[in-house]
Amino acid sequence: MGTDWFLKKGSSHYVCEDYVMIGNDFCVLSDGCSQSPFTDIGSRVLCMSAVGSINSLMKRGIIPSHEMFGMTTIRYAASIIRSMNLPIESLNATLIVAWKMGPMIHTFIYGDGHIFCRFVNPDDPRDYNTLLHSYEYGDPEKPETNAPLYLSYWLEQKSLDTYRDNYGDNNLSVTLNGSLKDKEVNYKFDHLVFPSLWHDVVIFSDGVESFTKPGVEKLDKVEVIEELTSFKNYNGEFIRRRTNGAFKYYNKKGIIHTDDLSVAGLYNDFGE
């Protein structure tokens, strides 16, 4: 088993507001809101707090609910931010967590982003199936509605009420792609559980949606994710190697990404 990550500032940003952390059997990433102050710091604190939650809950064999993990993480993060005399808005950031427990992979998501999983085909071990969950907020035709429900809003009922007043209760859409998109068995989308035949799981910030060729429409996010997950092998820094290769290809084509990009993942060597 192995884990790896990739992080790169978008062309429209002065500072990278994404952050990533990995361990032997987990990975987490956070994408800070560009319209909020100090979210480059907040995303780091949120990742570190999520790792603390993993160590305090999951390492003891506890599988928390989506709400329990989120509240544990954001309260710890808020205490750190307050001790730094930073505004609580610096925690306006998304969070995706993936961790291995037993033979399975669990994921939690708070806000937007993408979760990709490749499975060994039980009928042919040399073949693979894929499933991509994409979490997006708002109407693509109305950028002003692209407002993720951040964990920081959970800290005060007033913040949640204001969010719901502005965006309603159904601002999130989850779309599926991949060879298994019509055989979806996960009904609770905020807590996905991938069975023991998982081969690799990769999480992405919404930076994958910002790849653009000047003067041309944005690249399809599914195609970008397919490019970034076409691993030739899983030795060592498998994500950084593949992503750097993809960027060389994109640079030759004049393709840029305007938003920060964070990627992290785990692969299963099945005990080899």
ChimeraX attribute file (.defattr): number of C-alpha atoms within 10 A of each C-alpha:
attribute: neighborCount
match mode: 1-to-1
recipient: residues
	/A:1	14
	/A:2	19
	/A:3	24
	/A:4	24
	/A:5	25
	/A:6	21
	/A:7	19
	/A:8	17
	/A:9	18
	/A:10	20
	/A:11	14
	/A:12	11
	/A:13	12
	/A:14	8
	/A:15	15
	/A:16	23
	/A:17	27
	/A:18	31
	/A:19	29
	/A:20	23
	/A:21	21
	/A:22	21
	/A:23	13
	/A:24	12
	/A:25	17
	/A:26	23
	/A:27	28
	/A:28	29
	/A:29	32
	/A:30	35
	/A:31	33
	/A:32	29
	/A:33	23
	/A:34	18
	/A:35	10
	/A:36	16
	/A:37	17
	/A:38	20
	/A:39	27
	/A:40	22
	/A:41	18
	/A:42	31
	/A:43	28
	/A:44	23
	/A:45	23
	/A:46	35
	/A:47	27
	/A:48	20
	/A:49	21
	/A:50	27
	/A:51	21
	/A:52	16
	/A:53	21
	/A:54	21
	/A:55	12
	/A:56	13
	/A:57	16
	/A:58	17
	/A:59	11
	/A:60	9
	/A:61	11
	/A:62	11
	/A:63	14
	/A:64	14
	/A:65	12
	/A:66	15
	/A:67	14
	/A:68	12
	/A:69	17
	/A:70	21
	/A:71	17
	/A:72	17
	/A:73	23
	/A:74	23
	/A:75	17
	/A:76	17
	/A:77	25
	/A:78	23
	/A:79	11
	/A:80	17
	/A:81	20
	/A:82	11
	/A:83	9
	/A:84	9
	/A:85	8
	/A:86	16
	/A:87	15
	/A:88	21
	/A:89	20
	/A:90	24
	/A:91	31
	/A:92	27
	/A:93	29
	/A:94	26
	/A:95	27
	/A:96	26
	/A:97	25
	/A:98	27
	/A:99	23
	/A:100	18
	/A:101	15
	/A:102	8
	/A:103	12
	/A:104	13
	/A:105	23
	/A:106	17
	/A:107	22
	/A:108	22
	/A:109	25
	/A:110	21
	/A:111	24
	/A:112	26
	/A:113	27
	/A:114	26
	/A:115	26
	/A:116	21
	/A:117	22
	/A:118	22
	/A:119	21
	/A:120	17
	/A:121	15
	/A:122	11
	/A:123	8
	/A:124	8
	/A:125	10
	/A:126	8
	/A:127	10
	/A:128	16
	/A:129	16
	/A:130	20
	/A:131	20
	/A:132	24
	/A:133	19
	/A:134	19
	/A:135	22
	/A:136	20
	/A:137	20
	/A:138	17
	/A:139	14
	/A:140	10
	/A:141	8
	/A:142	8
	/A:143	10
	/A:144	10
	/A:145	14
	/A:146	17
	/A:147	19
	/A:148	22
	/A:149	21
	/A:150	22
	/A:151	23
	/A:152	24
	/A:153	19
	/A:154	17
	/A:155	15
	/A:156	9
	/A:157	10
	/A:158	11
	/A:159	13
	/A:160	17
	/A:161	14
	/A:162	12
	/A:163	17
	/A:164	14
	/A:165	10
	/A:166	12
	/A:167	19
	/A:168	11
	/A:169	9
	/A:170	9
	/A:171	17
	/A:172	18
	/A:173	12
	/A:174	15
	/A:175	11
	/A:176	18
	/A:177	14
	/A:178	16
	/A:179	13
	/A:180	15
	/A:181	15
	/A:182	10
	/A:183	8
	/A:184	9
	/A:185	12
	/A:186	11
	/A:187	8
	/A:188	9
	/A:189	14
	/A:190	18
	/A:191	17
	/A:192	18
	/A:193	18
	/A:194	20
	/A:195	12
	/A:196	14
	/A:197	18
	/A:198	23
	/A:199	21
	/A:200	22
	/A:201	27
	/A:202	24
	/A:203	27
	/A:204	26
	/A:205	28
	/A:206	22
	/A:207	22
	/A:208	24
	/A:209	21
	/A:210	21
	/A:211	21
	/A:212	17
	/A:213	16
	/A:214	11
	/A:215	6
	/A:216	8
	/A:217	10
	/A:218	15
	/A:219	17
	/A:220	13
	/A:221	17
	/A:222	17
	/A:223	11
	/A:224	15
	/A:225	19
	/A:226	14
	/A:227	15
	/A:228	21
	/A:229	21
	/A:230	12
	/A:231	14
	/A:232	9
	/A:233	11
	/A:234	19
	/A:235	11
	/A:236	11
	/A:237	14
	/A:238	21
	/A:239	25
	/A:240	17
	/A:241	19
	/A:242	19
	/A:243	20
	/A:244	13
	/A:245	13
	/A:246	16
	/A:247	16
	/A:248	12
	/A:249	12
	/A:250	16
	/A:251	11
	/A:252	8
	/A:253	11
	/A:254	11
	/A:255	18
	/A:256	18
	/A:257	22
	/A:258	17
	/A:259	23
	/A:260	25
	/A:261	24
	/A:262	26
	/A:263	30
	/A:264	27
	/A:265	29
	/A:266	30
	/A:267	20
	/A:268	21
	/A:269	12
	/A:270	11
	/A:271	5
	/A:272	5
